[in-house]
Structures are given as C-alpha cells and as structure tokens.
Amino acid sequence: MSTKRSGQIIPRGPKKYLVRVFVGRDSSGKRKYVSKLVHGGKKAADAELVKMLGSKSGGTLRPRTRQTLNTWLDEWLTTIAKPSVRAQTLAEYSSVLKRYVRPYLGDLRVTQVDEGAIRGMLTQLAGRNLAPRTVRMAHEVLRNALEQAAAAKLIAFNPARGKTIAKVLPKNVRKERATIPADRVADFLDVVRGDPTGAYWTLLLFSGLRPSEALGLRWKDVQGDSIRVSQVLVYRQGTEPRFDQPKSESSRRAVRVPSVVVKALADHRRRQAAARLEAGDAWQPLDLVFCDEIGGPLQQQRMRDVFKKLLKAAELPSMRVYDLRHSCATLLLERGLSLKVIAERLGHSTTLLTADTYSHVTPGMQAQAVDVLEELAR
C-alpha cells in the first residue's frame, strides 16, 4: 500500500488498485473516504489519485451516498427548516414538496438530482398548466433544500442554481388586482358603516394591515390613533385557527390611522362591550378587537362572505379581502407619498418589494413628476 498526501493506493489484484482519499468525518466521528477501483498499472492509479486530490482541493469530491432525495427532504424539513420558519411556512414547504417535487425526483439519490433532472421536473410542471408562481415556488423550495445538502457535503454544489434552470422557469405574470379607487372610497364607507363588521373593513382600507394582522389585533395594541402589530391569526386547512408571531421583524410595527378609523373602533368597542355582557361566562378573554359572538377568533370564510355582500351593496367590483391592503398602498402612492413611508406602513422589509408590488401605479406617478417639472420650467 502506498500513501500520497491525504490519499492511499491499495493493491487489489493484478494491475488493480483501490484509490482512496480521506474527506472528513461524519457526525459520529467516523472517517469518511471517497474510493475508486482503478484497472491498469501503478501509473494509472497515481494519476487517478492526483485527479481525486485535485477535486478535493476544489471542493467537488464527495463520498457516494445512497440517500434518496425523499429521505433528505424529510431530514431538511425536520432538522433545518422547522426550527427556522413559522409553522404555516413549514406546512407550505411540505405541501409544495409533496405535490410538485417528490413525485418527480423523490426516489432519485441526492447525487442523481442534477440540472437535467430538475429541468425535466420544471418542464413537466409547466405542462400541467400550473400557475407560474406555483412552478417557481416548487423550484425555490427545492433549491433551499439542496443548498443545505451542499452545505452538509452530500453533494458538491446546488444543481438548482444551475444556469440552464432559469431558461425553463416560467416568468411570473403579475395579475392586476382590483382596488377601491379614490372616488369610490366614500361609497364604500357609507355601506360598511351600517354593518356590525364595519370597523374591520375601515381599518384594513386605511391602515394597510394584512387581514391576519387585523384579526390578531388586541385592544391592548390600540392606543389612540396608533395600532401596534404584535401577533397574527393564522389559518391552516383542517385545523383550528391559532395565533402566531408576525411574519418578520419589519411586520412587527406601529401604524398610525386617521380619525375615521379611531371613531369606527370606538363605536365597535361599545357594541362589543354590550355583546360581552350578553355572553356572560361564555365570553373568551382573548382581548380581541375583532371576534365572534363569544370573544373567539373570527372565521376567515365568514369574513369573505360578508365582504362579498358589502362590495355588491356598494356596487364595487369583486376583489379579495387582501385587496383592501393593496387599495391603501395604491391610494397613498397616487398621492405622492414616498415608497419608504409606504413600505414601513405595510411592513415590507425593503422599498424594492413595495416598488415591485405596486409597479402598476408608478406610470401615473411619473406623469405627475413630469407635470411638476413642466411647471418649474415655466
């Protein structure tokens, strides 16, 4: 047996050598090697050893593993993703992998999941007429999982980052969302004022809060015209709603609201106090601003149904509850507020996200800028 640097050449028969290179230790401290059987003379074995040592120096030499992508995904979800993301996000990762990744790649060994295999998966997903966002999400979750596989040295590099992948990823098609235009705000308010849930819709339109943030709001978070976002109400299909932390540090914020919201909340609080007296001992002491008849969390579908009826009564186009948040941002952008102020109000981490989300508004803002410059030039 001969040894050269951190590799070995071990005779295994006439003109047959086992070339072995040490690549580290596993979690139990056991030494790990990459081995290759070379048929030929000693020079061929020496050449192979030099090649393998070069690959080791370049970070591309990895021990062979029989671990499948499915087993790695299970490990990634449990030991890496779970401690670092919210429960709802973890559930979304698991669902995306189950529906769009595992059926195509799950039975392959991790080392067999190359650019070609990922391209094939993406092409087949696109052929199912899935939304571009869904296909891109499948790629993103797989990319994150394989990034950690590379960090764990199961694979030499992340194939989901390959240059050819971008060519088969469908482009995101941004849908134009319906919003409440400035000249219809008064009509909307006239309708919602007559509904027991009116304060909720007024808050969403004038605060830019996410529906989950508004439904998680507690009275202790309401101080005059300041609304503090400190928890959200999370819904997951098949389970009871639960409270969780805001989705990011930037989402944990205080938002000031106009007097129309302050008044709506004050009226709402008086009605809620009467309902609490009527409920008696059945009332749940959760301190929720928006709750059901006994103080418990409101059901998402119930609020969607109410919203649909209110839009119809106001003769406004159909839209999602979330679009009241978009309406708030759009109205502010149209009136020239800075992206930074709006990003902070919405709880966006950067103004880039705000600018991208509301790019449909910027042409009008550019026209306003031209008008201002024209006026200055006169």
Buried (B, 14 or more C-beta within 10 A) or exposed (E): EEEBEBBBBBEEEEEEBBBBBBBEEEEEEEEEBBBBBBEEEEEBBBBBBBBBBEBBEEEEBBBEBEBBBBBBBBBBBEEBBBEEBBEBEBBBBBEBBEEBBBEBBBEBBBBBBBBEBBBBBBEBBBEEEBEBEBBBBBBBBBBBBBBBBBEBBBBBBBBBBBEEBEEBBBEEEEEEBBBBBEEBBEBBBEBBBEBEBBBBBBBBBBBBBBBBBBBBBBEEBBEEEEBBBBBBBBBEEEEEBBBBBBBEEBBBBEBEBEEBBBEBBEEBEEEBEEBBEEBEEEBBEEEBBBBBEBBBBBEBEEBEEBBEEBBEBBEBEEBEBEBBBBBBBBBBBBEEEEBEEBBBBBBBEEBEBBBEBBEBBEEEBEEEEEEEEEEEEE
